[in-house]
Amino acid sequence: MNLCDKILDMRRTLANKTPDEIGQEVLVAGWVNTRRDHGGVIFVDLRDHTGLVQLVFNPDAAEIFAMAETLRDEFCVTVEGKVRARDAGLENPNIATGKIEVVVEHLEILNKSEPLPVATRDEGQQSGEEMRLKYRFLDLRRTSMQNMIKKRAEFNHFIRNYMEKNDFIEVATPILANSSPEGARDFLIPSRVHPGKFYALPQAPQQFKQLLMVGGVPRYYQIAPCFRDEDPRADRLYGEFYQLDLEMSFVSDGEVVRQMLDPLFKDLVENFAGKKLLFPDTPRITYAEAMEKYGIDKPDLRYGMELVDLTETFAGTDFKVFQTDCVKAIRVPNGANLSRSQIDNFTEIAKNEGAGGLAYLTYDGGEIKSPIAKFLSEKELAEITEKTGALDGDAIFFGADDRSKVNKVLGKLRIEFADFYKLKDPNVVAMVWVVDFPFYELDETNWLGRGGIEFGHNPFSMPKGGLEVLQSAKTDAEKLNIVADQYDIVMNGYEVGSGAVRNHNPEIMYAAFGAIGYDKKYVEEKFGAMLNAFKFGAPPHAGCAPGLDRIFMVLNDTENIRDVVAFPKNGSGVDVMMNSPSEATIEQLNELSIKNIEKR
C-alpha cells in the first residue's frame, strides 16, 4: 500500500496541526518549500495550505535518505513519521510549528518539479506580474495568495450570511442574455441555432432582478458575475467581475436600501477586515456637493484639502489669470516645503488635466511668497487666508477656468498631494454615500453612438419628481438639472457600488426617453419585456450592486485588483496562462454564420 492509499486508513495531518501530535505517528503531504543538508542530516520544510512543518531525514534510514537527497523545491511529496519536540535552542520562532519537527520514516515522491519560472514564496525577490499571470498556478502557491483565496471565500460567506439573515432570497439569473444599456460595451455571443442573431453576456442582471420584483420576489440577491468590454485599470478587471446584486420590492426611497447595507459594510470593515471606520455613521453627500468640494464624485475622505470657492473674492480682480468664471483653491498643509522641481511636477499634472498652469502661494515665516503675490491686493490676500484657513508653512494652489475644469484639475491635485504626503491611512476606511446623481448629462458619444443629452447612468433609474418633472423640463438646461434617486457607495476614494430607485412605470419610462428624442417604438423594441411586465401591477422597487472585487481590494490594502482574483487577465485583457482570446477556426466561424473582416 502506498502512502496515498494510506490516507484512506490514516487521517492526514495538516502542517499547522502537527504541534498537537507530539509523540504520535502522522502523515503529512504537500510541497518541498526548502531543503537543507546539515552534517549528514537533511532538513526539509514541507508546505501545505496551512503553513510549514520541518521534516528530518536521518542517514541511518539509507533508502529514504537517498530519496531525500533528490528532493528539490516544489516536489510534491507525502511522508509518514513521528512528531517530536525540537531540542532546546533549535526552535524556529518565525513559523507556527517552530517547536516541533517530524522524523520521517516513509517518503513518497508524488510528482517532481522542473526548475521554477516564478517564485512560489513571498520571501525574497518577487517575479514580474506578467510571469506571475502566465504561471498563475504556481503563483497561487505563495502563502499570501493562499491566504487571499481563503479570505475571499470567508468574505463571500460573510456576505451571504448577512443577506439571508435579512430575508433576501438568492436567485441565479441568466448568463446568455440580451444587450442592456449599462454604460459599457457588451460581449456578444453568436447564436448557432439562430444565425445572424446574438446573445449578450450581462453587464449586470439589471432587467432580470427588476422582473423578479414584478414576479413577487420580496428581496433578491446573488453574487453575480458581470461582463463588460471596458479597458482595464489598476482598480478594474478586464471583461468580468463579481458584484453583490440585490433588489428590494415596495421601496420607493433609496435611503431604505442605504440603511439596509450600512450594517453590512460596517461589519465588513470592522469585524472582517479589522480596520477602523472614519465615520461610525456613513455620511450622505450629494453629487453636486462632491464635485464642488472634492472635484470628483468618488471622494476619499480620509484627508481634508477641500476645494474652496474664491470666485467672489476675485470678482473685481486686476489679475488677468483670475478673471474667469470660477476660481477655487486647496490648502496643502506643510506645502511651503515643496521644492521648485516638485511644484513643477504638480504643475505638469494640472496641465495634463487641462489647466494652463498652476498658480500658488506659500506661507513661510509670516510672509506670503509667490510669483503671483505682487498681482493680488491686500484684501484678496486676506480673504484667501481667511477662507482657506491657511497657516504658516502651508501652500495654496489655485484653479481658474470654467467650473467643471477647475473641479477636475484641483480634484486630481488633491489626490496627488495626498499620495505625496502619505495621508491615506491604510488602517482607516472612509465610507460615504454620494446621492442625487444627474438623471441626464451631455455626452459626445453614448451607448447608442450618438451625442447630445443622454442618461447619466442608465434609463432604469427613477427621476426625483417622477413624470411631472420630466414633462415640465422643456430646455436642455432644465433637463440637465433633473436628478435621479441614484446613489454610489464610495470607499477610500473608490466607487465600490451603485444603486437606484427603479423606474417601474411605463408612462415615466416613455417620458424619460421621449425627453431626449427617443420615440415609443424605440423604447418598446429595446425594453419590450420590461415594459410589458410593468403593465401588470409592478411594485416600486430599488436596489444596489456593490462590486466585490473592488471592496475586497480596498479591505486588503492593495491598489492592484489583479492581486485579489485567482485568475485575472493582464493589463491588456489577455489571459497569458490560457492564451485567450484566441483565433477561431474557419469551421467554427462557418457554424456560427460569421466571417472575419480584417480591420484596417
N, C-alpha and C positions, 0 to 999 in steps of 0.2 A: 504494500500500500504506500503510495507516495504521499507527500505532505499535503498536497491539495485535497486528496481524498480524506486525509485525517481531519480536515476542517469539519467534515460531517460528523466525526466522532468526538472531536475535541474543540471546544469553543475557542475561536481566535481571540487573542488578547490585543486590544488596541494599544498603541505606544503610550498614550497618556495614562493607561490603567496599570501598567507594569509595576509602579511603585507599591501597589496594593497586593502584589503577588510574591513578596519576598519569601524564598524557600520553596516556591511552587514551580512546577513544570508549566511552561507556556508555549503557545505557538503564535508567532508574530509574522506579519507579511507586509511587504512594502518595497521601497526603492532604496538603493545604496545612496546615501547623501554624501558621505566621505569615507575613505579607507585610509588607515594609518598603520604602518609597521613599527612596532616598538620593541626592540630587543628580543625578537623571536616570537612575540605575541602580536596578533593582528587585531586591531580595533576597527569596527565598522559602526558608523551612525546610520541606523535604519530609520527611514522616514515614511510615515503614513499620513493620512489626512488629519490626524490628531496631534502630531508632533514627532519628536525624535526619541530614540532609545539606543543606548550603546550596546553593541554586541561584542563578545570576546571570543576569539578563536585561539585555542592553545595548541602548540605544536605536538603534544602527545597524542592528539587525535589526528594522525598523519593525513588520512584521506580527506577529511573535512578541511584541514588546514591548507592542503594543496588547492582545494577548490576556492578557498577564501583568498588565496594569492592571486587568483584570476579575476576577482571582483573589480569592477570599475564603476565610476559614477553612473547612476540611473539604471544599473542592472536591477531587474525585478526579481525578488527572491522571497522565499519563505523559510523560516528557521524554527527549530524546536530546541528549547534549552531551559535552564533553571535560573530564576531571578535571584540575585544576591546583592547585598549592600556593598557599595564600594568601600575600599579601605580609607581610613581617616587621612585627610589631606588630598585625596584624589577626586573628591566630589567636584561636579561642574555646576556652579550656581547659575549659569546662563541658560540652562534648559530645565524644564519642569521635572524631568526624570533624572536629574544630575546626581542623585544619591544612590542610584542602583545601576546594575548592568545585567545583561543576560549572557550566561556562559553557554555557548552554542554546542549542542550535541548532535544535531542533524541540520543539514543545509541543502536546499534545493534551489537551483537557478532556474526560474520560470522563463526568463527571457533576457537575452543580452541587449546591450545598448551600443549603438555606434557612437563615435565622438559627437559631442553635443554642439549643435549650431547656435544655440542660445542658452543663456543662464537659466538654471532651474532653482536657483537660490536667491534670496533677497540680498544676501551679503555680497560685497564686492561690486565690481563693475557690472552695470546692467546693460542688456542688449538694447539696440535701437528699436523703435516702435514697429517699423516695417518688418523686421525679422521676427519680432515677438508675435506679430499678427500672422505671419507666414507659418510659424511653428507654434501656433496658439496652444495646441495640445501639450506641448512641453512647457510653455509659459504658465499654463494653468497649474503646474506642479509647485510653483512657488508658494510659500506659506501665505503671503499676502493675498494671492489670488484665490487660494483655497478658502481663506477667511472671508474674502469678498463673496464667493459663491454661497457659503453657508449663511452669511449675514443677509444676503439678498433673499434667500429662502425665508429667513426669520422675518424680514421686512414685509414680504408678501403675506405671511401667516398673520402678522400683527394687524395688517390692514383688513384681511378677511374677517378676523375675529371682531373687529370694531364694526364692520358693516353688518355682520349677521346679528350682533347684539342690538343693533338699531333697526332690525326688521327689514333690511334690504335683501332682495332675492337675486341670486346670481343667475344670469341668463347669458348663454353664448349666442352671439349674433353672427350672420353670415360673413365669410371672407370673400367669396365671389359675389360682388355686389354691383351697384350701378354708380356712375360718376356722380359726385356730390361736391358742391362749391364750398370747400373748407379753406380756401386761400392758397393752395399749393397745386402742383401738377399731379394728376392721377397716374398710377401704374395701370396700364390697360392689359387685359388678358384676352387674347383672341379666342373665339368660340369655334371649335371644330364642328360641332353639331349644327351651328347656325352661322354659316360662312358670311364674313363681312360684318359680323356683329361682335361686340366686345363687352366683357365684364370689366369692372374696375375694382382693384383692391381698396378697401375702405380707408379713407383718410381718417375717419373716426366713425363709430357706429351711430352717428347723429340721427339719421332718419329712423333707424330701427328702434333706438331707445325711445324716441317720441311715439312711434307706433305701439310700443309696449305700454306706454301710458294710456293711449287710446284703448288698448286691449284690456285695460283694467288692472294691470300690474301696479301696485301702490308705490313700491320703491324698488328700483332696479340697480344692479351694479355688475360689473365684471372687470377683471384685469385684462384689458383689451389690447390686442396687437393692432397697430395703426400703421398705414403705409403712405408716405408722401415723397414725391420726387423733388426734394429740396436739396440744395447744396449743403454738404456737411460743414459743421463748425466744431470748435472745441466743446461746446455745450449742446450740440445737436448731432445725433447719429444720422448716417445716410440711409434713407429708404424706409426704415422701420423703427418703431419704438413702442413702449407699453404705457398705457395710462389707466388710472383708476376711473373708469367711466361710470357715472351714476346719474340717476334721474329720480325726481320725486313728483308724484301727481298731487293735484289740488294745492299747488303752491303758485302764488302769483306775485311774490315778493322775493327778490334774490337774497335778502337778509336771512330768510329761513334756511337756505342752502348754506350760507356762510356760517351761521351759528351751528349747523349740523357738523360741518367739517372742522371748525376751530378746535374742539377737544381732540380730534384725531391728530391734527398737525402738532398740537402742544405735546401730546403723548409721544409722538414720533421723535420730536426734538429732545425732550427731557428724559424719557424713560427708555426709548430705543437707542438713541444716539448719545445720550449722556451729556448733552450740551445745555447751555443756558439761553433762555429766551430773553431777548432785549425788552420785549413788551409782554407782560403777563396776559394782557388782553390785546389781541391783534387789532391795530388801528385800521380805520377806513379812510381813504382819501379819494377824491375824485380824479379822473383822468386829467382834467384841466389843471387841478392843483399840482398834480405830479409833474406835469410838463412845465408849469411856471416855477416851481420850487427846485426841481431837480433836473429839468431838461430832458427827462426820459420817463417812459410810462412803466418802468420796472426799477424803481429807485432802491439802492442799497442804503438802508437807514442806520447802519452800524456807525456811521460817521456823519458829521454835520456838513459844513460848506454848502449851505443852501444858496440858491440864486437870489440875489437881492435886486429888486427893480429900482433903478435910478433914473428912469425916463423923465419923471417930473423934475428931478434935480437938475437935469441938463436941458430943460425945455427952452431956455434962452441962452444957451452956452455960446461962447465965441469959438470954442474948439471944434473945428470942422468935422473931425472924426466922429464926434458925438452928436452931430446934427443929423439925427436919423430917427427912424420910427421907434426904436427900442434900445435902451441902454441898460445892461444888467452887469452885476459883478459878483464874484465869490471871494470870500476871505479865506486865505490859506494860513492857518496858524504856523508860526515859525518860518513862513515863506521868505522872510527877508534874508535868510541864509543861503538862498539859491544862488548858484554861480551864473555868470553870463551865459556860459555854454548850456547849462541846464535850462535856463529860461528860453534860449534859442530852440532847444529840443521841444519844449512845450509849445512854443510858437509854431513849429512845424506841424505839430498835432492839430493845433487850431486851424492852420491853413488847409490841412487835409480834410477838415470838416466844412470848409467853405469860407473861413474867415480871411480877411485881407491881411491881418496881422494880429498882434496881441499886446494891447496896452496894459500897463501895470503901474502900481505904486508900492513902495516898500516903506515900512515904519521902522526906523532904525535910530536908536539913541535919541529919541524925542523929536526926530526930524522925519519929514515926508520926502522921500527921494524917488526920482523917476525922470526919464526924458520928457514926460508929458506934464510934470507938475507945474512947470512955468506957464503952461497954457490954461491952467484952471484957476478960477477965482478962489479967494479965501472962503467965501460962502459955499462954493461947490466942494472944496476940500473938507470943510467942516461937516457938511451933510453926508459926504461919503463915509467919513469916520463914524458919525453917529449911526447911520442906517446899517452899516456893515458890522459895527461893534469892533472895529479894528483896534488892536493893542500893539504896543511896542514889540517888534520882532516879527510882525505879520506882514503879509503881502496881499494886495488886492489886484485881481485880474479882471479885465473888462471884456464885454462883448457888446458890439454896436452894429446893428443891421436891422433887417426885418425880424419880428419877434420869433418866428419859428427857427430861423437860422441861429439867432442868439442862444435860444434854448438848446439847440443841438450842439453848438460849439462848447458852451460852458458845461453842458451835461457831460460831454466827453472829457473835458478837462477835469471836472470834479472826480471822475473815476480814476483818471491818470494820476492826479495828486494823491488820492487815497492809496493807490498802489505804491507810489514813490515814497510816501511817508509811513507805509505799512500800518494803515489804520483799520484794516479788515481783520478783526479778531476771529480766528477760525473756531474758537470755542463758544462763540456767540452767534445766535441765529436771530436775525431781524425779519419778522414777517409783517406784511401789510397787504390788505385788500385794496386794490385800485378799482373803483366803481365808476359807473356812468360814462362809458366809452361813447364816442360819436357813433351814431347809427349809420351815417353816410360820411364819406370822405372823398377828396379829389384824388384820382388815381390815373396816371398816364396809361398804364396797361393793366387791366384787371383780369380776373379769371376767365372772362369771355373774350379777351383780346381787344377790347375797345376802351377808349379813355373817357374822361369826364367824371361825373359824380357816381360813385359806386358804394356798395355796402362796406362799412368799415371792417367787419369780420365776415359774417355770413348772413343770409336772409332769414335765418330761423330765430333771431332774437326779437324780443318784443320792444317796440319803441315806447318810451315813457310818454304817456298821454294817449297811446293807442291810435285808433282810427282818426280821432279828432285832430291830433297834432299833424298827422300825415296830410289830411285834407286841407288844413289851414296853411300849410307851408307852400307858398307859391314861388318864391325866388330861390335861387341856388343858395344864397346866404341863409335863408330861413331853413332850408333842408339840411344844411351843414350844421345847424345849431341843434338839431334833434339828437337826443341822447337815448341810448338803449339801456335797458335794465341788464347790463352786461358787466362782468367783473373778472378780474385776474387776481390770483394769489401770487405774491412775489416773495421770494426767499433769498436774502443776501444778494439782491441785485439780479436774480434770475427769475424770469416769469416761469412758474412751475405748474400753472394750471389756469384754465379759462372756463367760464360758465356764463349762463344767462337764464333769464325767464324766457320761455319759448313763445314764439308766435304760433298760437294754436287755432287762430280764427281765419277762415278762408278769405273773408272780406278784408281783413287787415293785411293779409299776405298779398292779395291782388293790389291793394293800395300802396304797399311798400315797394313793389316792383314798378307799379304804374308811375310813381313819383319820379322815377329816373328813366322812364321811357320804354319799359317792357310791357307788352300787352298781355291780356289774359291767356291768349293762345300759347305764348311762350311759357308762361308760368305752369300751365297745365301739361305741356309737353315735358318740362323738366321735373316737375314735382307732383305729377298726377296722383301717385299713391298717397302722398302726404295729404294733398288737398281732399281727395276722396274720403280719407279717414277722418279728417277734421269736420266733415259734414255730418258725422254720426255721433254727436254728443261728446266731443273731445274735451277732457277736463283741462283746466290750466295746469301747467307743469313747468318745472325748472330743474336745472342740473349743473354739473361741473365735471371737468375731466383733468385732474392733476396728473402731470407727467411723472411717472415713477422713476424712470432712468435719471432724470434731472434732479429730482428730490433726493434720491439715493446718492447722487454725485455730491450734492451740497453737504449732506449729512456725513459723508465720508472724507471731507477735506481734500477733494481733488478738483482740478479745473478741467480735466480731460474726461469726457463722458465715456470714452472708449475703455477707460480703466475699470469701469463698473459693470461691464457687459461681457458675458462669456465669449461670444464670437462676433465681435464687431467688424465692420468693413473699415478700410483705411480712409484717410482724409480725401481720397479721390473717389470714394464709393465703390472700391474694388475689394472683393474677398480674395486676398492673396493666398490664403490657405486652400480654398476650394476652387480657385481660378474662375470666379464668376464676377461679372457676367461673361458669358462665352458665346461663340457663334453657334447658330442653329444649322442643322444640315438642310440641304435642299429638300430632302424627303419630309422633314418636319415642317418646313415652311409651306410646301405644297399641300400637306394635310390640313393646314390651317388657312389655306387660301391667302397666303401672304407672300409678297415679293419684296425683297430688299431693294431699296433705292439708294444709290451712292450719294452721300451728302457732299455738296460742292461748297 
